[in-house]
Amino acid sequence: MEILEFAIRLSAALLFGVAIGVERQWRQKSAGLRTNTLVSLGSAAFILISASLTDSTGDPSRIAAQIVTGIGFLGAGVIMKDGLSVQGLNTAATIWCSAAVGSLCGLGLFAQAGVVTAFIMLTHILLRPVGQKLSLLSFNKTATTQIDYLFTIKCKTEVENHIRVRLMQMLGNDEKLLLKSLTSDDTDDVTHVTITAVIKAVTPQDSLMERVASRLTIEDKVIKVSWEIIGTQSEL
């Protein structure tokens, strides 16, 4: 291959890589201008090496297949897991596409490389706001979030049964609540007892829990009332 043709193909890979990288850099992504440009250049260079070594007797597609595998490892480096969310998938996919553009340039398919570059940029520019709007839509309106509440009541021993009955009365009229357990534990002071109740709610019921706690607080011989969320589970 003549050096001029070699330089033209590399230059095309450079320009298309820069075009992709500029948009990524503007979005302040981890893989920006230089990364996408280098990926495009590297892919083109490997294709050119293969074409130069094999001429018309070899199979340059073998190098292209290895580029796809290699870029997979590079893309894995920009994917990060933060808790239950995964970040960097879009950036990794862009790097993969940049490698495809570079490979096309290395094969001399400049028009095809330009089309792919244009589609990559349009995907980021046009589909980004569409994706944001779709994220705001609630497709899970039928989804329910089950929450487990823990109620703790400390009271005098003589009013234990009365408080247990009052708690069941206040919670038993709501179909969204299910009393999972109700137990009493003796404290170091035999004149006091701690009542604990685990309540399952099919939807968040924080305000109701607060009202129940407020009513129990004013009951005679009740010393302390508290509640907390001990578990959540989302279901479709």
Secondary structure, DSSP 8 states (H G I E B T S, - for coil): --HHHHHHHHHHHHHHHHHHHHHHHHTT-SS-HHHHHHHHHHHHHHHHHHHHHHTTTS-THHHHHHHHHHHHHHHHTT-EEETTEEE-HHHHHHHHHHHHHHHHHHTT-HHHHHHHHHHHHHHHHHHHHHHHHHHHS-S-TT-EEEEEEEEEEEEEGGGHHHHHHHHHHHHHT-TTEEEEEEEEEE-SSTTEEEEEEEEEESS--HHHHHHHHHHHHTSTTEEEEEEEEEEEEEE-
